[in-house]
Amino acid sequence: MADDRDDRILIRSRWGTNDYVFNFRNPVACVVFVGLGLLVFGLLYASNHRSTPQWEEGELRSAVKGATAELSEEAQFGPGIPGYGEVLQSRIAKHGPHSESPHSSEHDAGVVAALASPQPEHDYFGESVEEADYTVTADGTDTALCLTVTALANKYGYSSVSFSIRNGSCPAT
């Protein structure tokens, strides 16, 4: 004879507590249990895989101009330093329209500054001119900007850093 507990979705625990647990002998309880598991998994996935903010052409140009003005004024970093592309990306993202969004730190808000020329050598003991080209793009726009960075380096760091911006991707050299 079937137990009357078989037709209920929730039953009292048999472990001596007064808690209610799913009755896995009931097919509806199994479907509800699996559905709740999928819902929790979907919410966790969605919270960790947010979409990257989308840029517009004018926003990218404005952010690049703001970032290059700031970097030129500071003159702390130059293209001869490894990882200069990441410095550009983070500064452009900081000057972009999505800098206050919760995704802005994630991959620098969809900004990419790719080195399009050979990496210049930094002379740590003398004076030199470092020059490199970076192609700057952002998610949501087909716009590409060619950013040429020219820096005057000396043994104490950089005396000046200047930028020129052209439309389109930089030619690969």
FENLIN-V650955 format. One record per residue. N is the residue number from 1. PSI is psi in radians with two decimals (* if undefined). Layout:
# FENLIN-V650955
n = {N:N}
psi = {PSI:PSI}
This chain:
# FENLIN-V650955
n = {1:2:3:4:5:6:7:8:9:10:11:12:13:14:15:16:17:18:19:20:21:22:23:24:25:26:27:28:29:30:31:32:33:34:35:36:37:38:39:40:41:42:43:44:45:46:47:48:49:50:51:52:53:54:55:56:57:58:59:60:61:62:63:64:65:66:67:68:69:70:71:72:73:74:75:76:77:78:79:80:81:82:83:84:85:86:87:88:89:90:91:92:93:94:95:96:97:98:99:100:101:102:103:104:105:106:107:108:109:110:111:112:113:114:115:116:117:118:119:120:121:122:123:124:125:126:127:128:129:130:131:132:133:134:135:136:137:138:139:140:141:142:143:144:145:146:147:148:149:150:151:152:153:154:155:156:157:158:159:160:161:162:163:164:165:166:167:168:169:170:171:172:173}
psi = {2.40:2.47:2.48:-0.18:-0.30:-0.42:-0.07:2.57:-0.75:2.39:2.83:2.50:2.53:0.14:0.30:0.04:2.93:0.29:2.65:2.46:2.85:2.46:1.75:-0.03:-0.26:2.16:-0.55:-0.70:-0.66:-0.73:-0.74:-0.74:-0.83:-0.72:-0.73:-0.69:-0.77:-0.66:-0.80:-0.78:-0.77:-0.73:-0.71:-0.72:-0.80:-0.61:-0.46:-0.14:1.07:2.69:2.62:2.45:2.53:2.42:2.76:2.83:-0.84:-0.64:-0.72:-0.80:-0.78:-0.74:-0.69:-0.75:-0.75:-0.75:-0.72:-0.61:-0.74:-0.80:-0.61:-0.70:-0.70:-0.76:0.73:-0.56:2.57:2.96:-0.22:-0.19:2.24:2.44:0.24:-0.52:-0.67:-0.61:-0.80:-0.83:-0.84:-0.65:-0.70:-0.77:-0.63:-0.58:-0.01:3.01:-0.28:0.32:-0.42:-0.07:2.73:-0.25:-0.07:-0.56:-0.34:1.86:0.60:0.76:0.60:0.21:2.40:2.23:1.70:2.29:2.17:0.00:2.96:2.56:2.13:2.65:2.37:2.16:1.87:-0.16:-0.06:-2.88:2.48:2.90:2.17:2.35:2.38:2.64:2.38:2.31:2.12:2.19:2.92:2.65:2.40:-0.16:2.58:0.01:2.37:2.42:2.40:2.07:2.00:2.17:2.19:2.22:2.43:1.95:2.52:-3.12:-0.18:-0.07:-2.24:2.32:-0.52:2.61:2.20:2.74:2.56:2.44:2.24:2.70:2.53:2.99:2.64:2.48:2.38:2.32:*}
